[in-house]
Amino acid sequence: MTGCMDDEAKRGYHHGDLRSALLAAAEEELAERGVEGFSLRQVARRAGVSHAAPAHHFGDAQGLLTALAADGFYRFLAAQAAREARADPDPRAQLVAAGLGYIDFALDRPALFRLLFGSDRPDFTDPALDTASTAAFFHLREQVDAAGGADVDAAAVWAMAHGLADLLGNGRLKSVLGLPQPARDEVLVAILQRAFPAAG
């Protein structure tokens, strides 16, 4: 027993941060097999640790997917922030930039995007996930408020950005998806502005 524990400790030390290694392996597993085929044992194999390691850190598959979703919302916010940093500081331009970041995230990490917005596997009552998802929502509300919008505008902007992200992520809107990046962004900006005309 002691030898097994020592071996596990060495593996954890090898990774430096076992939790991060397991989350990275979980995202790879999710991308390859989807939620339906998601397996703690496979995650452990990808991370190069014993099959007990994910359960020790996260409890079960739902616990790991919940932690991955919480991490995913912060990556989602980071994708928006990257676009916002390159945009005009005007609140309306920032709102549109956030919409582009929303789409970037969906195209760059489609499996994680579906986990956040289309799966019932994560436990959204979990405090860490609740905090992360609430932060993402409040970011939208703050931007809409800064641009002079109301609740209905927040709903419209969210619906438009999410609809575009979902359609493009599923290979629809080929006429837009096939455009070179600058031209695609120009079209997407025009569409996003229709959700909230004051953002023009």
N, C-alpha and C positions, 0 to 999 in steps of 0.2 A: 504493500500500500504506500509506504513512504517513498519507494522508488518511483511509483507512478506519479505521486504528487511532486516529487523533485523534477521529474521529466516535464510535467505541465508548467512548473515554475520557470524552467529553462526556456520552454517555448514562449511563454509570456514575455520573458525578458528579451528573447530574440526579437520579438515584434516591437518591443519598446512600449507600445500602447496597444494592449490586446483588444480593448474595447473598440478602438478605431479600426483595427485590422478586421475585427468581426463585422463591423458596419460596412466596411468596404467590400468584404466578401459577400455580405448579404445583398448589397446592391448589384453585384455581378450575378449572383444567383437569381435575383428577381428579374434582371434583364434577360437572362437566358431561359429561365423556366416559367416566369410569370408567378402570380400569387398562388395559383392552383398547384403548381409543382414545387413550391418553395419548401425547403427541407433544412432543418437545423444541422443534420448530419452532413449534408452537402456543403453548407456554409463552413462548418468546421474543417472539412477536407480542403476547401479553397484557401482557408486561412492558415492551414498547416498546423492545426491544434487538435487535441482530443475531442471526440464527439460530445463530451460533457461540458466543454468550455462555453459554448453559447448558452446552454441551459443555466450554467452557473452565473453568468452575467445578466441574462435577460429572462430567465424562467422558462419560456416556451416560444413557439414560433410567433404568436401574436405579440409577445413582449419585445421580440427582436424587430418585428415589422413596425411596432409602435415607436421604438427608439429610432429606427431608420426614417420614419415619417417625420419625427420631430427634427432630426438633423436635416431632412429634406426641405422643410419649410425655411430654415435659415439659408440653405443654398439657393432656394427660390428667391428670397429677399436679396441675396448677394447678386443674383443674375439681374434683378431689377436695378440694384444700386450701380452695377457696372454700366448699364445704359444711361442711367440718370447722370452719372459723372461726366458723360460725354455730351450731354444735352444742355441746351440753354437753361439757366436757372429759373426762368419764368415758370410759375406753378403749372400752367397749362402744358408747357413743353415737357415738364417733369412727369406729368400724368401720362402723356403719350409715350414717353421714354420707358416708364414702368410697364406699360402694355407691351412694348417691344421686348423688354426683359422677360416678361411672362411667357411670350412666345419662344424666346431663345431657350429658356429652361425646358419647355415642353419638347422642343426639337433635340436638344442636347441630351436630355435624360428622360426619354419617353416612359420607361417603366416606373421610375420614381414619380413622375408626373401623374401617372394613373393611380399609383398608391395613394398620393395625397388627395386627389380629387375624384377618384372613381372606385375606391375600394372600401369595404366595410371591415376589413381585417384589422387595421390599426384601432387601438382603443382611444378614442378621442376624449374620454373622461380622464385619461392619464394626465397628471399635472404638467409634465414636461411637454407633452404634445399639445395640450390645451394652451399653454403659454406661447409655444411657437406658432401655432395656427392663428391664435388671437393677434399676435404681433404682425402677421402677414395681413390680416384683415384691417387692423388699425392703420397700417401703412397706407392702404388704399383709401380709407376714410379720411385720413389727414391730408392726403394729396387732393382729394375731391373737395374737401372743405377749403383748402388753400386756393383752389382754382375757382371758388365761388359756387360750388355745386351743392346739391341736397342729397337726401337718401336715394331718391329715384335715379339720380345721376351716378351714384356709386354702383347701384345695381346694374345700370346700363353699361358702364365702363367695364365692370367685372364680366358681365355676360358677353360683351363683344370680345374682350381679350381672351376669355376662356374659349369661346366658340372658335375663334381664329386658331388658337393654339391646338385645340382638339382636332379641327379639320386638317390643319397642316400636318400635325403629328401622325394622323392616320392616312396621309398621302392624298388627301382631297385638295381641292383648290390648286390643281396642278399648274394652272396658268400663272399662279403666284409663286408656287413652290419652285418652279423651274427657272425663275428669273435670277440673274446675278444679284449678289447681296445688296448693293446700293439701290438697284431698281426695285427689289423686293421690299426693302425698308420703306421706300417712297410710297409704294402702293399700300403697305400695311399702315403707315401713318395716316394716309387719306381715309382708310376704312375706320381706324380707331377714332379719328376726329368726328366721324359721323355719330358715334355713340354719345358724344358730349360736345355739341357744336361750339361751346364756349372754349374748348381746348384748341381751337384752330389757330 
